[in-house]
Amino acid sequence: MVEASSRQSTVSRERRSQSRAHYEIDFALITITGNLTRYLTLRPLVENDHSVSARWYPIRTWVPDDRLRILPGSFRIRARHMLDSWRLFFHRNSDAVVIHAFETYTIYAILHRLLRWRTVLATHADGTGIGMRTCESWIQNRLRKFAMSEADLHIAWSNCGANYLKETYPSLQNGNIEILHPGIDLDRWPFRSSVASADQFRLLFVAGDLVRKGVDTLLDAFEESLQKTCQLSIVTQSASLSPELRARIQRLPGVELYCDLTPMQEELQALYRKSDCLVLPTNIDQSPWVVLEALAMGIPVIVTPIGGIPDMVQHERTGLLIPPRDPAALAAAVDRLRESQVLCAQLSAAGRAHIEEHFDASKNTQRLLNLLTDMVDQRRGLK
């Protein structure tokens, strides 16, 4: 994804430095679960570019003890998005704005058209466009198509996301769609040269939405065969644990449950360092951060080829791909890694190299800024 961008990034940085150009860029980004990782990684890198002045509008979606919790779910989410981002509509002097929240984006797109703002408008959703819904009224559908067509740039995180945009919104031009994952901080997720041996093979499962990420498949495989040879660490959010699921996990020997660890917390990184394999038999997904984090550290991964995952994991080269909802296939893949240190070492090295080439946040953030500032320069008549 960024193979040709390294030299371009250097040229663009030098061009901006030489011309002393300055850019005002606003970011309105959802900051929950994996998107919090995007926000915490992206913000310092953007602010480190002295040619850019950035304003940030973190959109929380879900807040503990939220005063809006009395509202029905969809209305609460919309109201929370607006409360966290309404100031964005009054800052009209920005050169570019990057938005990932459909309610905020739609209102901004309408104002952008009515008031003829020259701001470069970019979407930054994590896979299938902003605000994907299966059931919409005619008005909602028309509004969505207008809003998406108003953007100057759609930044998809994967080939799957880009294909979705092209199929769902045929009016979008290919030049308006860029495939660029935010990437991860490779300094925070360093490659581990070795892992201490243990009596049992140590599996790690990290997910916010346990059911969507395939925890039932994992627990079935563990109960049926893996508990004799493996230990399992499950990391999740308390809010996603039903009493029944918590009881099932806690009655299994060899399973440890960790709740509410933050993406940057040392305890979570320590779990990565001591694990032999990351397992994520996800049923519905786009671009899971945990896969990138594991690959960066040289941890072999077993995952399903859902959404944008094939951009991250190439079967038998950077990891192992298995069918969704298939406990037997998951157990077989685990046994294959457990029995072959050579295969584990090969996957570890190739996985880290793949992340360095395509998912380095430093490189990808610079490319994002280059895309935005090049479009701003065109608006200014400088290109």
BELJOUR-V189766 format. One record per helix or strand. SS is the DSSP state (a for helix, b for strand). FROM is the first residue (numbers start at 1). TO is the last residue. If there is no record, write none. Layout:
# BELJOUR-V189766
((SS | FROM | TO) (SS | FROM | TO))
This chain:
# BELJOUR-V189766
((a | 5 | 19) (b | 23 | 30) (a | 34 | 47) (b | 52 | 59) (a | 67 | 70) (a | 73 | 90) (b | 96 | 100) (a | 102 | 114) (b | 120 | 123) (a | 138 | 150) (b | 153 | 156) (a | 159 | 168) (a | 174 | 176) (b | 177 | 179) (b | 184 | 184) (b | 201 | 206) (a | 215 | 224) (a | 226 | 228) (b | 230 | 236) (a | 238 | 240) (a | 243 | 250) (b | 255 | 259) (a | 266 | 274) (b | 277 | 280) (a | 289 | 297) (b | 300 | 304) (a | 309 | 312) (b | 315 | 315) (b | 319 | 322) (a | 327 | 338) (a | 341 | 358) (b | 360 | 360) (a | 361 | 380))
